[in-house]
Amino acid sequence: MANYTKDVGSKTTIWKDGSGGKTLVATLPGLPCGVPKLGEVVYVPNFGKAECSGITQSGSGINQTVDEVQLTIK
């Protein structure tokens, strides 16, 4: 998951679970190459293992695009 596409407007957010709920750790421009499925564990450089906890999409049919991939650090 070291490579990110440079899709304008799309982003990858890195979250961490804490005592007060989820906290945003970082926002990376673009999406990971090969968008992970919900629940899939991936390796994020500089952060370690993270689980795909959400995918935000827009549009429908052939015009459907991924706007955000949310990863939660394990």
Residue frames relative to the residue before (quaternion, step in Angstrom):
aa qw qx qy qz dx dy dz
M 1.0000 0.0000 0.0000 0.0000 0.00 0.00 0.00
A 0.3572 0.7641 -0.4715 0.2573 3.58 1.18 0.38
N 0.7125 0.4307 -0.2567 0.4909 3.60 1.13 -0.50
Y 0.1136 -0.7837 0.6093 0.0408 3.55 -1.00 0.87
T 0.4190 -0.6691 0.5413 0.2893 3.56 -1.03 0.74
K 0.3959 -0.7240 0.5175 0.2262 3.58 -1.10 0.60
D 0.1581 0.7994 -0.5507 0.1811 3.57 0.82 1.07
V 0.3918 -0.7385 0.4999 0.2261 3.59 -0.56 1.16
G 0.7959 0.2860 -0.2305 0.4813 3.56 -0.88 0.99
S 0.6521 0.4692 -0.3247 0.4992 3.60 1.12 -0.47
K 0.0340 -0.8130 0.5813 -0.0092 3.56 -1.11 0.67
T 0.2699 -0.6983 0.6335 0.1953 3.50 -1.39 0.32
T 0.1283 -0.7927 0.5926 0.0637 3.57 -0.77 1.02
I 0.2370 -0.7560 0.6009 0.1059 3.55 -1.04 0.92
W 0.0804 -0.8124 0.5774 -0.0140 3.57 -0.72 1.14
K 0.1501 -0.7573 0.6254 0.1132 3.56 -1.29 0.38
D 0.3985 -0.6951 0.5449 0.2473 3.57 -0.96 0.91
G 0.0157 0.7922 -0.6092 0.0324 3.54 -1.01 0.87
S 0.7340 -0.4167 0.2936 0.4488 3.56 -1.28 -0.04
G 0.7312 0.3989 -0.2239 0.5061 3.58 1.13 -0.59
G 0.6934 -0.4081 0.2722 0.5277 3.58 1.27 0.19
K 0.7297 -0.4024 0.3064 0.4601 3.55 -1.26 -0.32
T 0.1344 -0.7687 0.6230 0.0531 3.53 -1.13 0.83
L 0.4283 -0.6906 0.5227 0.2576 3.57 -0.93 0.92
V 0.2198 -0.7920 0.5624 0.0898 3.57 -0.77 1.11
A 0.7974 -0.1301 0.1328 0.5742 3.59 0.89 -0.94
T 0.1853 -0.7320 0.6412 0.1366 3.52 -1.31 0.48
L 0.1308 -0.7976 0.5880 0.0324 3.54 -0.71 1.15
P 0.4491 -0.6794 0.4964 0.3007 3.62 -0.91 0.80
G 0.7840 0.3102 -0.2416 0.4804 3.56 -1.07 0.72
L 0.4677 -0.6600 0.5221 0.2703 3.52 -1.38 0.02
P 0.5557 -0.5760 0.4533 0.3924 3.58 -1.15 0.45
C 0.5116 -0.6142 0.4904 0.3471 3.58 -1.07 0.65
G 0.7858 0.1448 -0.1536 0.5814 3.55 -0.68 1.04
V 0.1830 -0.8196 0.5341 0.0970 3.59 0.36 1.23
P 0.3988 -0.7370 0.4905 0.2391 3.61 -0.72 1.06
K 0.4905 -0.6241 0.5156 0.3225 3.57 -1.28 0.38
L 0.6395 -0.5074 0.3974 0.4192 3.59 -1.20 0.42
G 0.8042 0.2613 -0.2210 0.4860 3.55 -0.92 0.96
E 0.5399 0.6209 -0.4027 0.4010 3.59 1.25 -0.26
V 0.3061 -0.7359 0.5771 0.1782 3.57 -1.01 0.87
V 0.0344 -0.7958 0.6036 -0.0330 3.55 -0.86 1.06
Y 0.4294 -0.6654 0.5382 0.2884 3.57 -1.28 0.28
V 0.1205 -0.7798 0.6129 0.0414 3.56 -0.85 1.03
P 0.4505 -0.6926 0.4836 0.2890 3.63 -0.59 1.07
N 0.8229 0.2013 -0.2128 0.4868 3.57 -1.05 0.93
F 0.7510 0.3477 -0.2157 0.5183 3.63 1.21 -0.16
G 0.4504 -0.6924 0.4522 0.3364 3.62 1.11 -0.55
K 0.7824 -0.3018 0.2389 0.4896 3.55 -1.19 -0.61
A 0.0273 0.7820 -0.6208 0.0493 3.53 -1.06 0.86
E 0.3413 -0.7298 0.5594 0.1947 3.54 -1.16 0.68
C 0.4508 -0.6579 0.5255 0.2962 3.57 -0.99 0.81
S 0.0784 -0.8423 0.5332 -0.0089 3.57 -0.40 1.25
G 0.8220 -0.0148 -0.0057 0.5693 3.59 1.22 -0.03
I 0.0825 -0.7567 0.6470 0.0449 3.51 -1.23 0.64
T 0.1586 -0.7807 0.6001 0.0726 3.57 -0.76 1.06
Q 0.0498 -0.8083 0.5863 -0.0199 3.56 -0.76 1.09
S 0.1224 -0.7668 0.6215 0.1040 3.54 -1.27 0.36
G 0.7117 0.4077 -0.3290 0.4680 3.55 -1.23 0.42
S 0.2290 -0.7592 0.5871 0.1631 3.55 -1.31 -0.10
G 0.7978 0.2803 -0.2160 0.4882 3.53 -1.26 0.42
I 0.8211 -0.1823 0.1491 0.5199 3.56 -0.94 -0.88
N 0.6572 0.5019 -0.3047 0.4727 3.60 1.27 -0.27
Q 0.4349 0.7015 -0.4649 0.3203 3.60 1.24 0.16
T 0.0290 -0.7956 0.6050 -0.0159 3.58 -0.93 0.96
V 0.4240 -0.6575 0.5573 0.2782 3.54 -1.27 0.49
D 0.2256 -0.7998 0.5467 0.1021 3.58 -0.69 1.12
E 0.8123 -0.0072 0.0529 0.5808 3.58 1.03 -0.79
V 0.1357 -0.7285 0.6634 0.1041 3.53 -1.19 0.72
Q 0.1814 -0.7880 0.5843 0.0688 3.57 -0.80 1.07
L 0.0654 -0.7962 0.6014 -0.0100 3.55 -0.76 1.12
T 0.1816 -0.7783 0.5942 0.0906 3.57 -0.93 0.92
I 0.4430 -0.7068 0.4925 0.2483 3.57 -0.72 1.14
K 0.4035 -0.7156 0.5251 0.2222 3.56 -0.98 0.94
